[in-house]
Structure formats: C-alpha cells, structure tokens
C-alpha cells in the first residue's frame, strides 16, 4: 500500500501547484469539475483510513484465493 500512498501524495502535490486543475465532466444536465482540496489533518486521516481499508480488503482477497487454490489441489 505504500505505492498507493506515494502515488496519491505525488498526485496531490502536482495538483496543489495548479489550483485550476480539473477537467469539466458533463453528466446528464450537470457539469462537474473535480479539483484538489487543501491538505488538512482531517482529510489526510481520511486518506490514511482508506489506504488501511484497501490494504485489508486486498489481503483478505489474496487469502481467499490461496484457500481456494489449496481446496482445488486437494
């Protein structure tokens, strides 16, 4: 998960340099533009929790796959 964290930090830093970063996207009658928010302790904690959740989910998926392979080989 370090790679994901490093990538998100790099992306955040590059987006921080360009405050108008973002591409308009039209969905139905709505036009949206996504831009980076300033880094705060609260949103950093939220990203950290997301990284932990993703790492736990990936590990669980890997463990299930290992168990499935063992069961198939028996």
PDB file of N, CA, C and O in Angstrom, chain B, residues numbered from 101:
ATOM      1  N   UNK B 101       0.812  -1.197   0.000  1.00  0.00           N
ATOM      2  CA  UNK B 101       0.000   0.000   0.000  1.00  0.00           C
ATOM      3  C   UNK B 101       0.855   1.261   0.000  1.00  0.00           C
ATOM      4  O   UNK B 101       0.341   2.354  -0.241  1.00  0.00           O
ATOM      5  N   UNK B 102       2.121   1.131   0.260  1.00  0.00           N
ATOM      6  CA  UNK B 102       2.979   2.306   0.228  1.00  0.00           C
ATOM      7  C   UNK B 102       2.954   2.934  -1.159  1.00  0.00           C
ATOM      8  O   UNK B 102       2.982   4.158  -1.286  1.00  0.00           O
ATOM      9  N   UNK B 103       2.902   2.100  -2.206  1.00  0.00           N
ATOM     10  CA  UNK B 103       2.875   2.639  -3.564  1.00  0.00           C
ATOM     11  C   UNK B 103       1.654   3.518  -3.783  1.00  0.00           C
ATOM     12  O   UNK B 103       1.754   4.587  -4.386  1.00  0.00           O
ATOM     13  N   UNK B 104       0.489   3.066  -3.289  1.00  0.00           N
ATOM     14  CA  UNK B 104      -0.721   3.866  -3.453  1.00  0.00           C
ATOM     15  C   UNK B 104      -0.589   5.190  -2.702  1.00  0.00           C
ATOM     16  O   UNK B 104      -0.981   6.241  -3.209  1.00  0.00           O
ATOM     17  N   UNK B 105      -0.038   5.131  -1.495  1.00  0.00           N
ATOM     18  CA  UNK B 105       0.102   6.348  -0.704  1.00  0.00           C
ATOM     19  C   UNK B 105       1.067   7.299  -1.395  1.00  0.00           C
ATOM     20  O   UNK B 105       0.798   8.496  -1.499  1.00  0.00           O
ATOM     21  N   UNK B 106       2.196   6.767  -1.870  1.00  0.00           N
ATOM     22  CA  UNK B 106       3.158   7.615  -2.554  1.00  0.00           C
ATOM     23  C   UNK B 106       2.540   8.234  -3.807  1.00  0.00           C
ATOM     24  O   UNK B 106       2.743   9.415  -4.086  1.00  0.00           O
ATOM     25  N   UNK B 107       1.792   7.439  -4.553  1.00  0.00           N
ATOM     26  CA  UNK B 107       1.165   7.950  -5.768  1.00  0.00           C
ATOM     27  C   UNK B 107       0.160   9.042  -5.436  1.00  0.00           C
ATOM     28  O   UNK B 107       0.109  10.064  -6.120  1.00  0.00           O
ATOM     29  N   UNK B 108      -0.644   8.837  -4.390  1.00  0.00           N
ATOM     30  CA  UNK B 108      -1.633   9.860  -4.051  1.00  0.00           C
ATOM     31  C   UNK B 108      -0.954  11.129  -3.560  1.00  0.00           C
ATOM     32  O   UNK B 108      -1.438  12.230  -3.821  1.00  0.00           O
ATOM     33  N   UNK B 109       0.160  10.987  -2.852  1.00  0.00           N
ATOM     34  CA  UNK B 109       0.885  12.173  -2.396  1.00  0.00           C
ATOM     35  C   UNK B 109       1.468  12.925  -3.580  1.00  0.00           C
ATOM     36  O   UNK B 109       1.400  14.154  -3.626  1.00  0.00           O
ATOM     37  N   UNK B 110       2.042  12.204  -4.540  1.00  0.00           N
ATOM     38  CA  UNK B 110       2.600  12.850  -5.725  1.00  0.00           C
ATOM     39  C   UNK B 110       1.509  13.553  -6.506  1.00  0.00           C
ATOM     40  O   UNK B 110       1.687  14.687  -6.951  1.00  0.00           O
ATOM     41  N   UNK B 111       0.385  12.884  -6.672  1.00  0.00           N
ATOM     42  CA  UNK B 111      -0.712  13.470  -7.413  1.00  0.00           C
ATOM     43  C   UNK B 111      -1.206  14.717  -6.693  1.00  0.00           C
ATOM     44  O   UNK B 111      -1.469  15.747  -7.314  1.00  0.00           O
ATOM     45  N   UNK B 112      -1.328  14.606  -5.368  1.00  0.00           N
ATOM     46  CA  UNK B 112      -1.801  15.753  -4.592  1.00  0.00           C
ATOM     47  C   UNK B 112      -0.846  16.926  -4.743  1.00  0.00           C
ATOM     48  O   UNK B 112      -1.278  18.064  -4.931  1.00  0.00           O
ATOM     49  N   UNK B 113       0.464  16.650  -4.661  1.00  0.00           N
ATOM     50  CA  UNK B 113       1.443  17.725  -4.768  1.00  0.00           C
ATOM     51  C   UNK B 113       1.402  18.375  -6.136  1.00  0.00           C
ATOM     52  O   UNK B 113       1.496  19.599  -6.235  1.00  0.00           O
ATOM     53  N   UNK B 114       1.264  17.593  -7.192  1.00  0.00           N
ATOM     54  CA  UNK B 114       1.239  18.179  -8.529  1.00  0.00           C
ATOM     55  C   UNK B 114      -0.042  18.973  -8.739  1.00  0.00           C
ATOM     56  O   UNK B 114      -0.026  20.002  -9.415  1.00  0.00           O
ATOM     57  N   UNK B 115      -1.143  18.514  -8.171  1.00  0.00           N
ATOM     58  CA  UNK B 115      -2.404  19.216  -8.303  1.00  0.00           C
ATOM     59  C   UNK B 115      -2.379  20.495  -7.470  1.00  0.00           C
ATOM     60  O   UNK B 115      -3.013  21.489  -7.824  1.00  0.00           O
ATOM     61  N   UNK B 116      -1.647  20.461  -6.369  1.00  0.00           N
ATOM     62  CA  UNK B 116      -1.582  21.623  -5.490  1.00  0.00           C
ATOM     63  C   UNK B 116      -0.906  22.797  -6.204  1.00  0.00           C
ATOM     64  O   UNK B 116      -1.224  23.957  -5.939  1.00  0.00           O
ATOM     65  N   UNK B 117       0.024  22.490  -7.104  1.00  0.00           N
ATOM     66  CA  UNK B 117       0.729  23.540  -7.836  1.00  0.00           C
ATOM     67  C   UNK B 117      -0.161  24.238  -8.861  1.00  0.00           C
ATOM     68  O   UNK B 117       0.133  25.356  -9.283  1.00  0.00           O
ATOM     69  N   UNK B 118      -1.238  23.585  -9.257  1.00  0.00           N
ATOM     70  CA  UNK B 118      -2.126  24.146 -10.267  1.00  0.00           C
ATOM     71  C   UNK B 118      -3.537  24.212  -9.699  1.00  0.00           C
ATOM     72  O   UNK B 118      -4.301  23.258  -9.841  1.00  0.00           O
ATOM     73  N   UNK B 119      -3.899  25.327  -9.055  1.00  0.00           N
ATOM     74  CA  UNK B 119      -5.191  25.418  -8.372  1.00  0.00           C
ATOM     75  C   UNK B 119      -6.380  25.236  -9.305  1.00  0.00           C
ATOM     76  O   UNK B 119      -7.452  24.835  -8.853  1.00  0.00           O
ATOM     77  N   UNK B 120      -6.222  25.519 -10.591  1.00  0.00           N
ATOM     78  CA  UNK B 120      -7.332  25.358 -11.518  1.00  0.00           C
ATOM     79  C   UNK B 120      -7.346  23.976 -12.157  1.00  0.00           C
ATOM     80  O   UNK B 120      -8.071  23.749 -13.125  1.00  0.00           O
ATOM     81  N   UNK B 121      -6.542  23.042 -11.619  1.00  0.00           N
ATOM     82  CA  UNK B 121      -6.518  21.678 -12.151  1.00  0.00           C
ATOM     83  C   UNK B 121      -7.910  21.084 -12.100  1.00  0.00           C
ATOM     84  O   UNK B 121      -8.638  21.270 -11.125  1.00  0.00           O
ATOM     85  N   UNK B 122      -8.268  20.389 -13.118  1.00  0.00           N
ATOM     86  CA  UNK B 122      -9.554  19.724 -13.151  1.00  0.00           C
ATOM     87  C   UNK B 122     -10.120  19.791 -14.551  1.00  0.00           C
ATOM     88  O   UNK B 122      -9.885  20.743 -15.294  1.00  0.00           O
ATOM     89  N   UNK B 123     -10.855  18.781 -14.887  1.00  0.00           N
ATOM     90  CA  UNK B 123     -11.467  18.704 -16.203  1.00  0.00           C
ATOM     91  C   UNK B 123     -12.964  18.698 -16.001  1.00  0.00           C
ATOM     92  O   UNK B 123     -13.489  17.936 -15.189  1.00  0.00           O
ATOM     93  N   UNK B 124     -13.649  19.546 -16.738  1.00  0.00           N
ATOM     94  CA  UNK B 124     -15.108  19.548 -16.639  1.00  0.00           C
ATOM     95  C   UNK B 124     -15.653  18.254 -17.224  1.00  0.00           C
ATOM     96  O   UNK B 124     -15.183  17.773 -18.255  1.00  0.00           O
ATOM     97  N   UNK B 125     -16.634  17.710 -16.562  1.00  0.00           N
ATOM     98  CA  UNK B 125     -17.282  16.467 -16.985  1.00  0.00           C
ATOM     99  C   UNK B 125     -18.778  16.696 -16.952  1.00  0.00           C
ATOM    100  O   UNK B 125     -19.321  17.157 -15.948  1.00  0.00           O
ATOM    101  N   UNK B 126     -19.432  16.380 -18.032  1.00  0.00           N
ATOM    102  CA  UNK B 126     -20.875  16.558 -18.096  1.00  0.00           C
ATOM    103  C   UNK B 126     -21.548  15.212 -17.861  1.00  0.00           C
ATOM    104  O   UNK B 126     -21.248  14.224 -18.532  1.00  0.00           O
ATOM    105  N   UNK B 127     -22.465  15.191 -16.893  1.00  0.00           N
ATOM    106  CA  UNK B 127     -23.250  14.000 -16.576  1.00  0.00           C
ATOM    107  C   UNK B 127     -24.709  14.422 -16.594  1.00  0.00           C
ATOM    108  O   UNK B 127     -25.183  15.102 -15.684  1.00  0.00           O
ATOM    109  N   UNK B 128     -25.414  14.015 -17.635  1.00  0.00           N
ATOM    110  CA  UNK B 128     -26.798  14.447 -17.769  1.00  0.00           C
ATOM    111  C   UNK B 128     -26.855  15.958 -17.906  1.00  0.00           C
ATOM    112  O   UNK B 128     -26.201  16.534 -18.774  1.00  0.00           O
ATOM    113  N   UNK B 129     -27.636  16.596 -17.051  1.00  0.00           N
ATOM    114  CA  UNK B 129     -27.770  18.052 -17.080  1.00  0.00           C
ATOM    115  C   UNK B 129     -26.775  18.757 -16.173  1.00  0.00           C
ATOM    116  O   UNK B 129     -26.829  19.977 -16.018  1.00  0.00           O
ATOM    117  N   UNK B 130     -25.878  18.006 -15.581  1.00  0.00           N
ATOM    118  CA  UNK B 130     -24.945  18.573 -14.599  1.00  0.00           C
ATOM    119  C   UNK B 130     -23.537  18.587 -15.182  1.00  0.00           C
ATOM    120  O   UNK B 130     -23.088  17.597 -15.759  1.00  0.00           O
ATOM    121  N   UNK B 131     -22.849  19.703 -15.032  1.00  0.00           N
ATOM    122  CA  UNK B 131     -21.444  19.798 -15.406  1.00  0.00           C
ATOM    123  C   UNK B 131     -20.639  19.881 -14.119  1.00  0.00           C
ATOM    124  O   UNK B 131     -20.875  20.751 -13.281  1.00  0.00           O
ATOM    125  N   UNK B 132     -19.685  18.965 -13.972  1.00  0.00           N
ATOM    126  CA  UNK B 132     -18.879  18.905 -12.746  1.00  0.00           C
ATOM    127  C   UNK B 132     -17.423  19.174 -13.078  1.00  0.00           C
ATOM    128  O   UNK B 132     -16.970  18.942 -14.198  1.00  0.00           O
ATOM    129  N   UNK B 133     -16.705  19.665 -12.090  1.00  0.00           N
ATOM    130  CA  UNK B 133     -15.265  19.834 -12.180  1.00  0.00           C
ATOM    131  C   UNK B 133     -14.677  19.410 -10.839  1.00  0.00           C
ATOM    132  O   UNK B 133     -15.086  19.905  -9.788  1.00  0.00           O
ATOM    133  N   UNK B 134     -13.727  18.502 -10.881  1.00  0.00           N
ATOM    134  CA  UNK B 134     -13.100  17.998  -9.658  1.00  0.00           C
ATOM    135  C   UNK B 134     -11.757  18.693  -9.511  1.00  0.00           C
ATOM    136  O   UNK B 134     -10.940  18.705 -10.432  1.00  0.00           O
ATOM    137  N   UNK B 135     -11.544  19.271  -8.333  1.00  0.00           N
ATOM    138  CA  UNK B 135     -10.276  19.938  -8.030  1.00  0.00           C
ATOM    139  C   UNK B 135      -9.771  19.457  -6.683  1.00  0.00           C
ATOM    140  O   UNK B 135     -10.540  18.988  -5.844  1.00  0.00           O
ATOM    141  N   UNK B 136      -8.474  19.581  -6.490  1.00  0.00           N
ATOM    142  CA  UNK B 136      -7.859  19.167  -5.233  1.00  0.00           C
ATOM    143  C   UNK B 136      -8.208  20.160  -4.129  1.00  0.00           C
ATOM    144  O   UNK B 136      -8.264  21.371  -4.343  1.00  0.00           O
ATOM    145  N   UNK B 137      -8.438  19.609  -2.952  1.00  0.00           N
ATOM    146  CA  UNK B 137      -8.686  20.447  -1.780  1.00  0.00           C
ATOM    147  C   UNK B 137      -7.366  20.646  -1.047  1.00  0.00           C
ATOM    148  O   UNK B 137      -6.453  19.832  -1.187  1.00  0.00           O
ATOM    149  N   UNK B 138      -7.256  21.694  -0.283  1.00  0.00           N
ATOM    150  CA  UNK B 138      -6.041  21.878   0.519  1.00  0.00           C
ATOM    151  C   UNK B 138      -5.881  20.714   1.494  1.00  0.00           C
ATOM    152  O   UNK B 138      -6.863  20.177   2.005  1.00  0.00           O
ATOM    153  N   UNK B 139      -4.639  20.338   1.741  1.00  0.00           N
ATOM    154  CA  UNK B 139      -4.368  19.233   2.664  1.00  0.00           C
ATOM    155  C   UNK B 139      -4.632  19.702   4.088  1.00  0.00           C
ATOM    156  O   UNK B 139      -4.135  20.743   4.517  1.00  0.00           O
ATOM    157  N   UNK B 140      -5.418  18.918   4.810  1.00  0.00           N
ATOM    158  CA  UNK B 140      -5.699  19.190   6.222  1.00  0.00           C
ATOM    159  C   UNK B 140      -5.467  17.908   7.003  1.00  0.00           C
ATOM    160  O   UNK B 140      -5.435  16.828   6.414  1.00  0.00           O
ATOM    161  N   UNK B 141      -5.306  18.004   8.309  1.00  0.00           N
ATOM    162  CA  UNK B 141      -5.166  16.780   9.109  1.00  0.00           C
ATOM    163  C   UNK B 141      -6.384  15.858   8.959  1.00  0.00           C
ATOM    164  O   UNK B 141      -6.244  14.635   8.976  1.00  0.00           O
ATOM    165  N   UNK B 142      -7.568  16.441   8.812  1.00  0.00           N
ATOM    166  CA  UNK B 142      -8.781  15.623   8.698  1.00  0.00           C
ATOM    167  C   UNK B 142      -8.815  14.841   7.388  1.00  0.00           C
ATOM    168  O   UNK B 142      -9.112  13.646   7.390  1.00  0.00           O
ATOM    169  N   UNK B 143      -8.510  15.509   6.257  1.00  0.00           N
ATOM    170  CA  UNK B 143      -8.576  14.750   5.013  1.00  0.00           C
ATOM    171  C   UNK B 143      -7.388  13.810   4.875  1.00  0.00           C
ATOM    172  O   UNK B 143      -7.502  12.789   4.197  1.00  0.00           O
ATOM    173  N   UNK B 144      -6.250  14.117   5.493  1.00  0.00           N
ATOM    174  CA  UNK B 144      -5.134  13.177   5.492  1.00  0.00           C
ATOM    175  C   UNK B 144      -5.499  11.930   6.284  1.00  0.00           C
ATOM    176  O   UNK B 144      -5.177  10.817   5.869  1.00  0.00           O
ATOM    177  N   UNK B 145      -6.168  12.103   7.419  1.00  0.00           N
ATOM    178  CA  UNK B 145      -6.611  10.955   8.218  1.00  0.00           C
ATOM    179  C   UNK B 145      -7.602  10.103   7.422  1.00  0.00           C
ATOM    180  O   UNK B 145      -7.571   8.875   7.499  1.00  0.00           O
ATOM    181  N   UNK B 146      -8.478  10.754   6.662  1.00  0.00           N
ATOM    182  CA  UNK B 146      -9.448  10.024   5.837  1.00  0.00           C
ATOM    183  C   UNK B 146      -8.726   9.198   4.778  1.00  0.00           C
ATOM    184  O   UNK B 146      -9.079   8.040   4.555  1.00  0.00           O
ATOM    185  N   UNK B 147      -7.709   9.784   4.115  1.00  0.00           N
ATOM    186  CA  UNK B 147      -6.929   9.022   3.131  1.00  0.00           C
ATOM    187  C   UNK B 147      -6.202   7.855   3.791  1.00  0.00           C
ATOM    188  O   UNK B 147      -6.145   6.758   3.235  1.00  0.00           O
ATOM    189  N   UNK B 148      -5.649   8.094   4.973  1.00  0.00           N
ATOM    190  CA  UNK B 148      -4.958   7.014   5.685  1.00  0.00           C
ATOM    191  C   UNK B 148      -5.908   5.865   5.989  1.00  0.00           C
ATOM    192  O   UNK B 148      -5.539   4.700   5.838  1.00  0.00           O
ATOM    193  N   UNK B 149      -7.139   6.184   6.421  1.00  0.00           N
ATOM    194  CA  UNK B 149      -8.128   5.135   6.691  1.00  0.00           C
ATOM    195  C   UNK B 149      -8.485   4.384   5.413  1.00  0.00           C
ATOM    196  O   UNK B 149      -8.648   3.164   5.434  1.00  0.00           O
ATOM    197  N   UNK B 150      -8.608   5.105   4.306  1.00  0.00           N
ATOM    198  CA  UNK B 150      -8.905   4.448   3.032  1.00  0.00           C
ATOM    199  C   UNK B 150      -7.780   3.507   2.630  1.00  0.00           C
ATOM    200  O   UNK B 150      -8.040   2.402   2.153  1.00  0.00           O
ATOM    201  N   UNK B 151      -6.540   3.926   2.815  1.00  0.00           N
ATOM    202  CA  UNK B 151      -5.405   3.055   2.491  1.00  0.00           C
ATOM    203  C   UNK B 151      -5.435   1.793   3.337  1.00  0.00           C
ATOM    204  O   UNK B 151      -5.216   0.692   2.833  1.00  0.00           O
ATOM    205  N   UNK B 152      -5.705   1.959   4.618  1.00  0.00           N
ATOM    206  CA  UNK B 152      -5.773   0.793   5.512  1.00  0.00           C
ATOM    207  C   UNK B 152      -6.908  -0.143   5.107  1.00  0.00           C
ATOM    208  O   UNK B 152      -6.737  -1.361   5.098  1.00  0.00           O
ATOM    209  N   UNK B 153      -8.058   0.420   4.774  1.00  0.00           N
ATOM    210  CA  UNK B 153      -9.201  -0.406   4.361  1.00  0.00           C
ATOM    211  C   UNK B 153      -8.885  -1.157   3.073  1.00  0.00           C
ATOM    212  O   UNK B 153      -9.203  -2.340   2.951  1.00  0.00           O
ATOM    213  N   UNK B 154      -8.265  -0.482   2.116  1.00  0.00           N
ATOM    214  CA  UNK B 154      -7.918  -1.135   0.851  1.00  0.00           C
ATOM    215  C   UNK B 154      -6.886  -2.234   1.072  1.00  0.00           C
ATOM    216  O   UNK B 154      -6.993  -3.310   0.483  1.00  0.00           O
ATOM    217  N   UNK B 155      -5.901  -1.978   1.905  1.00  0.00           N
ATOM    218  CA  UNK B 155      -4.889  -2.999   2.191  1.00  0.00           C
ATOM    219  C   UNK B 155      -5.526  -4.216   2.851  1.00  0.00           C
ATOM    220  O   UNK B 155      -5.194  -5.349   2.503  1.00  0.00           O
ATOM    221  N   UNK B 156      -6.426  -4.001   3.791  1.00  0.00           N
ATOM    222  CA  UNK B 156      -7.100  -5.116   4.467  1.00  0.00           C
ATOM    223  C   UNK B 156      -7.956  -5.905   3.480  1.00  0.00           C
ATOM    224  O   UNK B 156      -7.977  -7.135   3.526  1.00  0.00           O
ATOM    225  N   UNK B 157      -8.662  -5.209   2.590  1.00  0.00           N
ATOM    226  CA  UNK B 157      -9.507  -5.883   1.603  1.00  0.00           C
ATOM    227  C   UNK B 157      -8.653  -6.712   0.633  1.00  0.00           C
ATOM    228  O   UNK B 157      -8.986  -7.857   0.327  1.00  0.00           O
ATOM    229  N   UNK B 158      -7.549  -6.120   0.153  1.00  0.00           N
ATOM    230  CA  UNK B 158      -6.673  -6.854  -0.763  1.00  0.00           C
ATOM    231  C   UNK B 158      -6.071  -8.077  -0.093  1.00  0.00           C
ATOM    232  O   UNK B 158      -5.980  -9.136  -0.715  1.00  0.00           O
ATOM    233  N   UNK B 159      -5.661  -7.953   1.150  1.00  0.00           N
ATOM    234  CA  UNK B 159      -5.113  -9.094   1.874  1.00  0.00           C
ATOM    235  C   UNK B 159      -6.166 -10.188   2.038  1.00  0.00           C
ATOM    236  O   UNK B 159      -5.865 -11.369   1.863  1.00  0.00           O
ATOM    237  N   UNK B 160      -7.389  -9.807   2.370  1.00  0.00           N
ATOM    238  CA  UNK B 160      -8.471 -10.782   2.512  1.00  0.00           C
ATOM    239  C   UNK B 160      -8.749 -11.476   1.181  1.00  0.00           C
ATOM    240  O   UNK B 160      -8.970 -12.686   1.149  1.00  0.00           O
ATOM    241  N   UNK B 161      -8.741 -10.722   0.090  1.00  0.00           N
ATOM    242  CA  UNK B 161      -8.945 -11.326  -1.241  1.00  0.00           C
ATOM    243  C   UNK B 161      -7.831 -12.321  -1.544  1.00  0.00           C
ATOM    244  O   UNK B 161      -8.099 -13.418  -2.035  1.00  0.00           O
ATOM    245  N   UNK B 162      -6.599 -11.955  -1.261  1.00  0.00           N
ATOM    246  CA  UNK B 162      -5.466 -12.829  -1.510  1.00  0.00           C
ATOM    247  C   UNK B 162      -5.582 -14.105  -0.675  1.00  0.00           C
ATOM    248  O   UNK B 162      -5.341 -15.204  -1.176  1.00  0.00           O
ATOM    249  N   UNK B 163      -5.955 -13.955   0.606  1.00  0.00           N
ATOM    250  CA  UNK B 163      -6.105 -15.122   1.470  1.00  0.00           C
ATOM    251  C   UNK B 163      -7.211 -16.045   0.965  1.00  0.00           C
ATOM    252  O   UNK B 163      -7.047 -17.265   0.982  1.00  0.00           O
ATOM    253  N   UNK B 164      -8.335 -15.485   0.518  1.00  0.00           N
ATOM    254  CA  UNK B 164      -9.422 -16.305  -0.046  1.00  0.00           C
ATOM    255  C   UNK B 164      -8.951 -17.055  -1.281  1.00  0.00           C
ATOM    256  O   UNK B 164      -9.285 -18.224  -1.470  1.00  0.00           O
ATOM    257  N   UNK B 165      -8.180 -16.383  -2.117  1.00  0.00           N
ATOM    258  CA  UNK B 165      -7.657 -17.032  -3.327  1.00  0.00           C
ATOM    259  C   UNK B 165      -6.705 -18.167  -2.961  1.00  0.00           C
ATOM    260  O   UNK B 165      -6.725 -19.223  -3.592  1.00  0.00           O
ATOM    261  N   UNK B 166      -5.885 -17.954  -1.959  1.00  0.00           N
ATOM    262  CA  UNK B 166      -4.970 -19.016  -1.527  1.00  0.00           C
ATOM    263  C   UNK B 166      -5.746 -20.223  -1.011  1.00  0.00           C
ATOM    264  O   UNK B 166      -5.417 -21.363  -1.339  1.00  0.00           O
ATOM    265  N   UNK B 167      -6.772 -19.975  -0.208  1.00  0.00           N
ATOM    266  CA  UNK B 167      -7.598 -21.066   0.305  1.00  0.00           C
ATOM    267  C   UNK B 167      -8.313 -21.802  -0.826  1.00  0.00           C
ATOM    268  O   UNK B 167      -8.427 -23.027  -0.792  1.00  0.00           O
ATOM    269  N   UNK B 168      -8.793 -21.064  -1.827  1.00  0.00           N
ATOM    270  CA  UNK B 168      -9.453 -21.689  -2.969  1.00  0.00           C
ATOM    271  C   UNK B 168      -8.475 -22.573  -3.727  1.00  0.00           C
ATOM    272  O   UNK B 168      -8.832 -23.683  -4.120  1.00  0.00           O
ATOM    273  N   UNK B 169      -7.263 -22.110  -3.941  1.00  0.00           N
ATOM    274  CA  UNK B 169      -6.256 -22.906  -4.646  1.00  0.00           C
ATOM    275  C   UNK B 169      -5.901 -24.169  -3.869  1.00  0.00           C
ATOM    276  O   UNK B 169      -5.736 -25.240  -4.452  1.00  0.00           O
ATOM    277  N   UNK B 170      -5.787 -24.038  -2.561  1.00  0.00           N
ATOM    278  CA  UNK B 170      -5.474 -25.215  -1.732  1.00  0.00           C
ATOM    279  C   UNK B 170      -6.606 -26.218  -1.823  1.00  0.00           C
ATOM    280  O   UNK B 170      -6.363 -27.415  -1.980  1.00  0.00           O
ATOM    281  N   UNK B 171      -7.848 -25.744  -1.727  1.00  0.00           N
ATOM    282  CA  UNK B 171      -9.015 -26.633  -1.804  1.00  0.00           C
ATOM    283  C   UNK B 171      -9.082 -27.316  -3.167  1.00  0.00           C
ATOM    284  O   UNK B 171      -9.416 -28.498  -3.238  1.00  0.00           O
ATOM    285  N   UNK B 172      -8.778 -26.615  -4.232  1.00  0.00           N
ATOM    286  CA  UNK B 172      -8.815 -27.216  -5.567  1.00  0.00           C
ATOM    287  C   UNK B 172      -7.717 -28.256  -5.759  1.00  0.00           C
ATOM    288  O   UNK B 172      -7.901 -29.219  -6.504  1.00  0.00           O
ATOM    289  N   UNK B 173      -6.585 -28.073  -5.099  1.00  0.00           N
ATOM    290  CA  UNK B 173      -5.485 -29.024  -5.270  1.00  0.00           C
ATOM    291  C   UNK B 173      -5.678 -30.295  -4.436  1.00  0.00           C
ATOM    292  O   UNK B 173      -4.985 -31.286  -4.663  1.00  0.00           O
ATOM    293  N   UNK B 174      -6.602 -30.280  -3.481  1.00  0.00           N
ATOM    294  CA  UNK B 174      -6.842 -31.464  -2.642  1.00  0.00           C
ATOM    295  C   UNK B 174      -7.866 -32.366  -3.234  1.00  0.00           C
ATOM    296  O   UNK B 174      -8.183 -33.405  -2.654  1.00  0.00           O
TER     297      UNK B 174
END
